[in-house]
């Protein structure tokens, strides 16, 4: 009874397509050494379903205000639209300058889920809110807030296919504003 209802699979997940295209063209070709610093060139912003809805609704409000020649409605629409450029800035600011300092995993058998623990350090005094870490697409994401001038360990799971040492595949660190 305490389980969450299963999420409905969408036919086309546009955000996942955007992630895959970006990962293909922007990824590092060689394995990276720790610590990994997330700088502004490594953070990408994609609109969510709510972002697309916000843009479509703002466009609809502009068309309605222009159609009825209503200056107050136009002023409200442009005031709401003025917040749109701020949202990507706050999203990027929530992830920039985080540092991944340690990756560890427990041994597992072939075919099981390998759980990797990543230690993420926030060297700034500003806390980072609601940061997700997700390994494979079909596994659950670990969600947490990162305190100012502190660190936290987030876990992600990845499927194993063979025996022996397994390098950690690409994981996704995300946030939403």
Beta strands, then each sheet from edge to edge (+ up, - down):
strand 1: 36-37
strand 2: 98-105
strand 3: 113-122
strand 4: 128-134
strand 5: 142-146
strand 6: 150-159
strand 7: 172-174
sheet 1: 1+ 2- 3+ 6-
sheet 2: 5+ 4- 7+
end
